[in-house]
């Protein structure tokens, strides 16, 4: 029995004798916020720009390409987990209309992993720059003040525990010991001897302490480093004996390589050396510490995103999991906005980190008004310029910075729970542009 069908195939067969109930649901969907959001998002152009097409080989996909994109929008819009999203999709006809599917009430979807599979499918094809050009073309007719560019950066944190050195070393030690024990159960293999049991007891006693002295922390780090170095050598010997024997996934070799880098970095840090590109998570080895200088949180762990905003609609200018200085990217922000909307930028609003001589000269040569504090002699029309600077600064502080909090609180960007880098980028992309699509409803 078929659990799910595309509405395009099913609709002609739906018949009701007295009341067309399905048509009533469709009419109410079109007038709802969800229906207007669906009408504003260019699904077809989005799929064409990413190359997302229906499968022509094997069993047909349950969702069309447009339906897959709609499901990702729906996840960001609702903030549901994958399991909750599938549960609501089974019983909410508006959700089914949004995704272009019909799910029979007696045969609901039960595998919530389909959401993760679709996310991975789209993430491998996503080109942020190309897709944003599609969105800009679709939304440009409804936007005003295309000549004003506002820019700022924020960090979208990954969902992970705070990375202390003992925790990171213990995760590495524990994972290696599990594989060494697993290999010892095979015929002709024995488990290499090491101090894992002793270090395990010491780490358990250390982790239970509410207050940890610096001397005890240094002692446990020294023990973990010695054990990890021993285990890495033992694992290399085991792998040499096994040769190219099948049974080990690429993920194993990648994780083992990450653990070796952790060992090298933590050894150098223990010796008082400086380390760049510090790994803060074995699972998410691509994340780096981003020093933000906030009062409540001085360091964040996740992707740093430099944004531009046009009439309240935000676009990604630069996304990186490594720290970067957004103050050097003002020129790229202006060029991106001019490329997206084919309109010359005449005014720029940015915070104090962008106030450099290079940025001042760039804007002066192109006659671009800025929110920067004036430098040099007072101009004849200083009062008008001061009012313009004040208006630009106020608009940036309220609309742009306010949009960061809105997306983090309401569009699943507070703690991103994706497990791989590409999926995390996709998660951020849909969180930002779902918020944009909802904002566009007010402008139409």
MOGI-V265395 format. One record per residue. N is the residue number from 1. OMEGA is omega in whole degrees, 0 to 359 (NA if undefined). Layout:
n: (N,N)
omega: (OMEGA,OMEGA)
This chain:
n: (1,2,3,4,5,6,7,8,9,10,11,12,13,14,15,16,17,18,19,20,21,22,23,24,25,26,27,28,29,30,31,32,33,34,35,36,37,38,39,40,41,42,43,44,45,46,47,48,49,50,51,52,53,54,55,56,57,58,59,60,61,62,63,64,65,66,67,68,69,70,71,72,73,74,75,76,77,78,79,80,81,82,83,84,85,86,87,88,89,90,91,92,93,94,95,96,97,98,99,100,101,102,103,104,105,106,107,108,109,110,111,112,113,114,115,116,117,118,119,120,121,122,123,124,125,126,127,128,129,130,131,132,133,134,135,136,137,138,139,140,141,142,143,144,145,146,147,148,149,150,151,152,153,154,155,156,157,158,159,160,161,162,163,164,165,166,167,168,169,170,171,172,173,174,175,176,177,178,179,180,181,182,183,184,185,186,187,188,189,190,191,192,193,194,195,196,197,198,199,200,201,202,203,204,205,206,207,208,209,210,211,212,213,214,215,216,217,218,219,220,221,222,223,224,225,226,227,228,229,230,231,232,233,234,235,236,237,238,239,240,241,242,243,244,245,246,247,248,249,250,251,252,253,254,255,256,257,258,259,260,261,262,263,264,265,266,267,268,269,270,271,272,273,274,275,276,277,278,279,280,281,282,283,284,285,286,287,288,289,290,291,292,293,294,295,296,297,298,299,300,301,302,303,304,305,306,307,308,309,310,311,312,313,314,315,316,317,318,319,320,321,322,323,324,325,326,327,328,329,330,331,332,333,334,335,336,337,338,339,340,341,342,343,344,345,346,347,348,349,350,351,352,353,354,355,356,357,358,359,360,361,362,363,364,365,366,367,368,369,370,371,372,373,374,375,376,377,378,379,380,381,382,383,384,385,386,387,388,389,390,391,392,393,394,395,396,397,398,399,400,401,402,403,404,405,406,407,408,409,410,411,412,413,414,415,416,417,418,419,420,421,422,423,424,425,426,427,428,429,430,431,432,433,434,435,436,437,438,439,440,441,442,443,444)
omega: (181,180,190,179,175,183,180,178,188,191,180,183,181,180,178,186,187,181,176,185,182,179,177,177,181,179,179,177,182,180,180,178,180,179,179,175,179,182,184,185,183,185,184,179,178,181,179,182,179,184,180,183,176,179,180,182,177,183,181,181,178,181,172,176,178,178,177,178,179,179,177,175,182,178,178,182,184,185,180,168,180,181,179,179,178,179,179,178,179,187,184,183,177,177,180,176,180,182,177,180,173,181,181,183,182,180,183,173,180,183,181,180,177,179,179,179,179,179,179,180,182,183,180,182,189,170,189,183,182,182,179,175,177,180,180,178,182,186,184,182,184,185,175,176,180,181,182,180,174,185,175,181,176,180,174,190,173,179,180,180,181,190,170,181,178,180,182,179,180,177,180,180,183,180,180,181,178,180,176,177,179,179,182,179,178,182,177,180,173,182,179,182,175,185,185,182,180,181,179,179,180,180,178,178,179,184,180,181,177,177,184,178,178,180,179,177,179,179,181,177,179,179,180,179,179,180,181,176,177,182,179,177,179,180,178,178,179,181,177,179,180,182,180,180,181,178,178,184,174,178,177,182,179,181,178,177,178,181,177,176,177,179,180,182,182,176,179,177,179,179,177,179,176,182,175,180,186,176,182,179,177,179,181,186,180,180,180,176,179,180,184,179,178,181,184,184,185,181,177,184,182,182,174,186,173,186,162,179,181,180,177,181,187,176,181,176,181,179,181,175,173,179,176,180,181,180,179,186,180,180,179,179,180,180,178,181,178,179,182,190,177,180,182,178,181,180,182,174,181,182,191,182,180,185,176,179,180,179,177,181,180,181,180,180,183,177,179,176,182,175,183,174,185,179,179,184,180,180,180,181,185,181,179,180,179,178,179,179,180,180,179,180,180,180,180,183,183,187,185,180,177,180,178,179,179,181,181,183,190,183,171,179,178,176,186,188,177,186,181,188,183,179,179,176,179,179,179,182,183,176,180,187,169,175,177,182,177,178,181,180,180,187,184,NA)
